[in-house]
């Protein structure tokens, strides 16, 4: 089902549940129930996560976007070591490309995780989110899914890093670095760092999508979204 058909179906279903008001204007002005609010919030989250996942899981979604994952400053000790080995003169950019490609691949698998969290949202959750902060829906998803997402991303990214022995080199360099007195310790796990950066990018984009729906009526692409977020507008007005 394509994008337009999906939301046409959502609109027709909403009309059916509302007893088929005779016009779109009637539908938009009909009383808003708690169940309507929950359905609208779920629809908004589905839309935001679908767009974010589609973007980041495409080629260069991470690698050539503002969400590109860079190596931490201390990791240059690792890349400097490898750069003197024949065939590895461009190792830093090779590793950057690899970890960003791994993040793009990992992003393809997160849709069902988000869907389960969205389905489990209660009416009370939805009411709190609608009248909450402008990133309340994103925070709900982050709290509900972060651990599962981490577990999904980590093995994919770790396998990629291991192809270049990056994890071993990084751990050795950090172990020595952390022994230097008066310096703050750094994370010895490169895979942990990369996963955290990938998830930071993912939730940052979802938050951007949420803000768009909350503040721009043109991004409320279905009648149900228009009805639900009009309540937010009225409350804030």
Buried (B, 14 or more C-beta within 10 A) or exposed (E): EEEEEEBEEBBEEBBEEBEEBEEEEEBBEBEBEEEBBBBBBBBBBBBBBBBBBEBBBEEEBBBEBEBBBEBBEBBEBBBEBBEEEEEBEEBBEBBBBBBBBBBBBBBBBBBEBBBEBBEEBEBEBBBEBBEBEBBBBBBBBBEBBBEBBBEBBBEBBBEBBEEBEBBEBBBBBBEEBBEEEEEEEBBBBBBBBBBBBBBEBBBBBBBBBBBBBBEEEEBBBBBBBBBBBBBBEEEEE
